[in-house]
Amino acid sequence: MRGSEIRNSEQELHQFQMRVGVAGVAVLVAFALLAARFLYLQVLQHDVYKAKAEDNRISIVPVTPNRGLIVDRNGVVIARNYSGYTLEIFPRRVKNMERTIDELSELVDITPRDRARFRKLLQETRNAENLPIRNRLSDEEAAKFAANRYRFEGVEIKARLFRQYPFGDVGSHVLGYLGRINTQDQAKLEEDGVGANYRGTDYIGKAGVEATYEAELHGTTGFEQVEIDAAGRGIRTLSRTASQPGNNLTLTLDMRLQQVAEIAFGERRGALVAIDPASGGILALVSKPGFDPNLFVDGIDPQYWAELNGSIDKPLNNRAISGLYPPGSTIKPYLALAALETGKRTTRATIFDPGYFDFGGRRFRDDKKGGHGTVDMYKSIVESCDTYYYHLANDMGIDAIARFLGPFGFGSRSGIDLAGEFTGVLPSPEWKQKRFKRLADQKWFPGETISIGIGQGYHSYTPLQLAQAMAMLAGGGNIYKARLVAHIDHPRNGERREVPAELLQSVTLKRDNVEFIKRAMAGVNKEGTGARAFAGVTYTVGGKTGTAQVIAMKQNEKYEEAKVAERHRDHSLFIAFAPLESPRIALAVIVENGGFGARAAAPLARTVLDYFMLGKVPAGMEQPTPEDDAAADEELESD
Amino acid sequence: MELAGIPVRRIGVRLAEGIDTTLLVLMLALSMLGFLALFSASYENPSRVVSQAVNLAVALAAMWLVAQVPPQTMMRFAVPAYLIGLAFLVAVALFGDVANGARRWLHVGVTRFQPSEMMKLALPLMLAWYFHKHETSLKLRNFGVAAMLLIIPLGLIARQPDLGTAALVGAAGFYVIFFAGLGWRVLGTLTAIGLAALPIGWGFLHSYQRKRVLTLLDPTTDPLGAGYHIIQSTIAVGSGGLWGKGWLNGTQAHLEFIPERHTDFIFAVFSEEFGLIGNLVLITLYMLLIARGLVIAANAATVFARLLAGAISLMFFTYAFVNMGMVSGILPVVGVPLPFLSYGGTALLTLFIGAGILMSVHRYRKLVQT
């Protein structure tokens, strides 16, 4: 027994040693293969490669393409390029960085802000060949440096194209901004197999349309073969493969409308989304406060970045697609329609509103003390009677409500061509079960259905969803995918690719029911809660006011107390469409902490609709134009 | 001479204990060549060389520590090391950091690391342990289990995606299975299946990975990307000629034609400046190193020790071969550093720990068990 084991292990050892021998031979063969390859390259082909290395005075230099332009639906340019001189440092060739910058600052103006920005760039992009210390040099500065160039090893002047947004912060959340390509972007590009196309490109779309349509806007990098001297400096260009400029984007956006809306917001926070109900094209998409995308172009300076990031107002947040708000009373027209469609109510049926609704031992109050008296459906919408909808929600039940609201886009993503869209919450027992971990929290209570009837409770939607639902109601049951880009054009041959309207949902609704709701919403603006805001209106328009309670903020201690107190006021909402027959615009407005819907949001909607329907520029506001027409003069639109 | 009351001689003896001089000398010789190339690649800027010297010191210390651990003790670490490595890989897949386009990094406290690097040693350790345990009753079924032990971490690494590391880890595991005595017929069949499966595997590759392979076949299709690397590194190697252009005289390197010249493409710098002669010296050093490792493996006392030593020796081979093959344009561009020459601490640490294991195996070769 023992003997055989030993023999066995001896046999094993022998086998192992044989395998070691085999491995040794394999190693030898592999290295011989390598040696043969070296022999081939270094001896047999040596002359060829020696010549190539000597000819390798030819460096391949990428030629950065021009980024595509972005224009609005009327052809107004909202993002363009201009060329300018930058002073760039090649960190690896500079021995003493601080001294070099100090000496440079004697020739050209280098602010502490420029220095801070440069230091940040240096930290973030370790392997960068060259980094800008100053952008937009004046001709005089460029000349001054050129004369002293010999003093600065590793510093060069480059002509570069910069992105410019003539409207400043108007439409900032639609456009987004460009930023320097960081390591993550680089890795993503490599993975997508377009890394080579970005050699020579420093900037990439980081947010908004600039990011979504990066692949369209960037263009194809060309390359130049440049003869270089022994020190690696370019002497002359030998051949050139031209770059292909990026495609131009035409948005569905009306930039003037956008501007009117943003000016109407003033310093207030909130969002507005206006949609063309017939196609899903976004006419205006406002999120206030915004930011100036021009400040990102040169590599944002740390101070401004900290301001944007740390502000209680969250200016980088696109409230239109990622702000979640309860709809308040703006949900009522949909619930009324739901009750009509499911046969739970007729338009004529009335309730008596004593000013409250008792349910399960709890008293749900109406906004109006003493109640609205006898209320039918028309009056319930026009006067925004809460009690009517307490009854209605209770009669319909949460399942039927959720089933009806779902197809309107409530609580689901619209699929808009912007990153960072939130889903929101369309409350239902199923949702609650998934949302909460504790079994006790998962149960849906009938009392919760009651507040759903007036747009409170778990409801939470983006302004975009509110606008889309409005568009669907106004359009009679069709919902189109929200989109910002109308068509994409090739800059050279003018070839055009339309981005077609995409029908997402089509719900069959009874025409009479829809017409009734629309009439009631017109009534809101004639004789109801929106009447004051729409006094003297000359076109037909439907609307609905809403007021949303604010949930107490967390981490209050971070902010000033006065500001926080202001932030506990209700949000003001308004949804509207115009004209009544074949609507051309549907919108939703939310003014954060604006109080009643009728007070802040409705007048704002009026201003926007007046411009859209009548071309009426609001009083005290000049004809809207790009902010800095002076800057446009220096534009060098190199093809 | 005395240091703190202890004769320096005795300290020296204690330090040298368990250290295999042949291996150490070979590795230091390779590292010296590395410093030369690194210095040249850094434009004669010594800071990188200094930092690599620090890496080397750390790696040497780790090697010394590992060399003091008997293989029997190492065996106890095999299963935990493998399981921890596997857990880390799963953690990476779930919540790893995405850097350089792949999910490879894992945050642990303040630092972050690549669990796939750990698998390079943990996997052979595990497999060697497994075969050691089933030494007396080795059946085909055991090879099946071993294959599973290999495939699970391999799949996780390949998914990151990190095909280069996956190939290296896979090779290390395969070597153990090979040395354990997997039948020639099975090997042949597996090779045939593997070749047949290549077109299917192609479908699973990321587009950038396919591009790298295609670029190898015709570098001119991608003159701004990976093709540029191959074209330029081949020129560097070829223009080096028989004797090389001389230290610090490589134009390809100094005119910035060679990308990644400190790390993965340092061989191009070396080869341009030291020529075919330099390359042959380098290859010879690697062969001596591998041969020494294989000799240690052949004389090892236990199945565990010999399988582990054999696999580690061939690991050195794989690194060197893949890297030099890539730089000279016969293998696709994958992120594999040249052992002992490329700049970087992690790879160096792995290599020296591997050498430490070899030394321990050698030291305890006569320790009779059972």
Interface residues (C-beta under 8 A of the other chain):
Chain A: E5 N8 S9 E12 Q15 F16 Q17 R19 V20 A23 G24 V27 L28 A30 F31 L33 L34 A35 R37 F38 L39 L41 Q42 V43 Q45 H46 V48 Y49 K50 K52 A53 E54 N56 S59 I60 P62 R92 T183 Q184 Q186 A187 K188 E190 E191 D192 G193 G195 A196 N197 R199 T221 F223 I228 A230 G232
Chain B: Y43 V98 A99 N100 G101 A102 E135 T136 Y175 F178 F179 G181 H206 S207 Y208 K211 D222 P223 L224 G225 A226 Y228 Q232 T234 I235 A236 V237 G238 S239 G240 G241 L242 T251 Q252 L255 E256 F257 S271 E272 G275 L276 N279 L280 I283 Y286 M287 I290 A291 L294 A297 A298 V303 R306 G310 S313 L314 F317 F321 M324 G325 S328 I330
